[in-house]
């Protein structure tokens, strides 16, 4: 006969209720206890007990009176965005970004810098550690309680390592999450960068996606690499070791050049910002080597040769978009990262036109393709990965019994 352990079940229910309450507060901004009870379908006494625990540990605060039901005033409750925060870090092939965020996901302070191509991965990571310490020391009285990191894929969540950073060998030797935890002595959560970008889109405007957030949403990072973050029913699809969505290493030309991943004709070799800049230098760079920033300025100035190279990159990216549509049938595809900032509206229309030609009309009519509405999506998403873990288990961070 099976024995039911009611004590464990009750503890789990308490944790779920606390997590629900803090997620609702984040979404509502400021809310009365009575409204939280209605939103959560929990008893008023249960909500009061949870909020009292949160007040005692400083996770939330009372913010004065607000209008309540039937014209009555109630005491407003909000997340304490003044005393606590998280750090978000994005490491890319040629640059890094990091920021301090409050517990609602609002940016407080940010640092960013380019990386020298002559630096080794270990030198780069040491630099990131040092800059992160400077940023954290500058947070003043705000206690940073967790760190989120957005990393180029393929990122193996079981090993905690970047398996491959195309053109930049050596990252697979660095245990990024473990070294950050050892340095700062707080929990660290690592995500593939496109997954982080997807989290940012979902977190800041879940209502934009309709159907209560239950549909399939895909965020495409079109930057120094190409990746996709896929959210289904509010949850990231990560795969068995975390490399789901690695569309940059799907082939669009099986007779194309061999990629360092072992495949041939990989998508990112035809439409990433690195591939775009490389093609410009192949055609125009006889006397000097152009940077991506210079290439962007030439596109925006209307240089016909450079603009045509960029639009060809858009056409190639559209092939990857078509493959994603036919694989996951998303309701929304969001394109972000540095390629999406070159000539945004023209890029979007070019991709939509290409996709429309290559999928069934019924599919196209029941989805939308748009550009990211979150600036610096991946560093924001890194912070959100940390915040979500705080919200899922506030007891562990704030000592709630």
Buried (B, 14 or more C-beta within 10 A) or exposed (E): EEEEEEEEEEEEEBBEBBBBBBBBBBEBEBBBBBBBBEBBEBEEEBBBBBBEBBBEBEBBBEBEEBEBEEEEEBEBBBBBBEEBBBBBBBBBBBBBBBBBBBBBBEBBBBBEEEBEEEEEBEEBBBBBBEBBEEBBEEBEEBEBBBBBBBBBBBBBBEEBBBBBBBEBEBBBEBBBBEBBBEBBEBBBBBBBBBBBBBBBBBBBEBEBBEEEBEBBBBBBBBBBBBBBBBBBEEEBBBBEEBBBBBBBBBBBBEEBEEBBBEBBBBBBBBBBBBBBBBBBBEEBEEEEEBEBEEBBBBBEEEBEEBBEBBBBBBBBBBBBBBBBBEEBEBBBBBBBBBBBBBBEEBBBEBBBEBBBEBBEEEBBEEBEBBBBEBEBBBBBBBBBBBBBBBBBBBBEBBEBE
